[in-house]
Amino acid sequence: MRVKDNGAGISKEAQAKIFTPFYTTKKTGMGMGLSICQSLINSHNGEIRFNCNKDKGTTFYFTLPINEVGKKMDREDITIFIVEDELPIRDSLTQLIESTGLKVKSYDSAIAFLEQYDSTKPGCLILDVLMPYKSGLELQDELVQRNIDIAYSFFS
């Protein structure tokens, strides 16, 4: 996968820090985007790199390994797991995803997810980055430590 922009490029100093959590060059940025991307890609045994040309923009490349080529999964077998501590957001996401015909199971915390999750059920995890007790990033680390292989996406 390749993502390219047409900006001014990234300074040499910034290039060295670009994947560091909370590093940002923007006044309103949190500096989490690229560090989360790198963490997700690495946890799936992928690779992320970039090429920067002054005044011609930056191109980010990432690769992910292909697993179980040819294995088809029925839509009815897949569950979308949501981990979000705020009820209105959790309910809205649940309703939105259910409206597409997918099954949804939601949890109010990372701890509740870990206690109830059945790793034999195929699916995808959507989780909040900032939550009390155990953040989404801490949940991701624990999933990796437990060798739980599930696709996930962060939101904040």
Backbone hydrogen bonds, N-H to C=O, Kabsch-Sander energy under -0.5 kcal/mol:
donor,donor_aa,acceptor,acceptor_aa,energy
3,V,60,F,-2.7
5,D,58,T,-2.2
15,Q,11,S,-2.5
16,A,12,K,-1.4
17,K,13,E,-0.5
17,K,14,A,-1.1
18,I,14,A,-1.1
20,T,17,K,-2.5
22,F,31,G,-1.8
23,Y,20,T,-2.0
23,Y,31,G,-0.7
24,T,22,F,-0.5
36,I,32,M,-2.6
37,C,33,G,-2.3
38,Q,34,L,-2.7
39,S,35,S,-2.1
40,L,36,I,-2.8
41,I,37,C,-2.7
42,N,38,Q,-2.8
43,S,39,S,-2.2
44,H,40,L,-0.9
44,H,41,I,-0.7
45,N,42,N,-2.0
46,G,41,I,-2.8
47,E,63,T,-1.9
49,R,61,Y,-2.5
51,N,59,T,-2.4
53,N,57,G,-2.4
55,D,8,A,-1.8
56,K,53,N,-2.5
57,G,7,G,-0.6
57,G,53,N,-0.8
59,T,51,N,-2.6
60,F,3,V,-3.2
61,Y,49,R,-3.1
62,F,1,M,-2.3
63,T,47,E,-2.4
67,N,65,P,-0.5
71,K,68,E,-2.1
72,K,70,G,-0.5
77,D,74,D,-1.6
78,I,74,D,-0.5
78,I,75,R,-1.1
79,T,122,P,-1.8
80,I,103,K,-2.9
81,F,79,T,-0.6
81,F,124,C,-3.4
82,I,80,I,-0.5
82,I,105,K,-2.3
83,V,126,I,-2.7
84,E,82,I,-0.5
84,E,107,Y,-2.2
87,L,85,D,-0.7
90,R,86,E,-2.6
91,D,87,L,-3.0
92,S,88,P,-2.1
93,L,89,I,-2.6
94,T,90,R,-2.3
95,Q,91,D,-2.6
96,L,92,S,-2.5
97,I,93,L,-2.6
98,E,94,T,-2.6
99,S,95,Q,-1.7
100,T,97,I,-1.5
101,G,98,E,-1.8
102,L,97,I,-1.2
103,K,78,I,-0.9
105,K,80,I,-2.2
107,Y,82,I,-2.6
113,F,109,S,-1.9
114,L,110,A,-2.5
115,E,111,I,-2.2
116,Q,112,A,-1.7
117,Y,113,F,-2.6
119,S,117,Y,-0.7
121,K,118,D,-2.0
124,C,79,T,-1.7
125,L,151,A,-3.0
126,I,81,F,-3.5
127,L,125,L,-0.5
127,L,153,S,-2.6
128,D,83,V,-2.2
129,V,155,F,-1.9
131,M,129,V,-0.7
134,K,132,P,-2.5
136,G,129,V,-1.9
137,L,129,V,-0.7
139,L,135,S,-2.3
140,Q,136,G,-2.4
141,D,137,L,-2.1
142,E,138,E,-2.2
143,L,139,L,-2.6
144,V,140,Q,-2.1
145,Q,141,D,-2.4
146,R,142,E,-2.3
147,N,144,V,-1.4
148,I,143,L,-2.8
149,D,147,N,-0.7
150,I,148,I,-1.0
151,A,123,G,-0.8
153,S,125,L,-2.4
155,F,127,L,-1.8
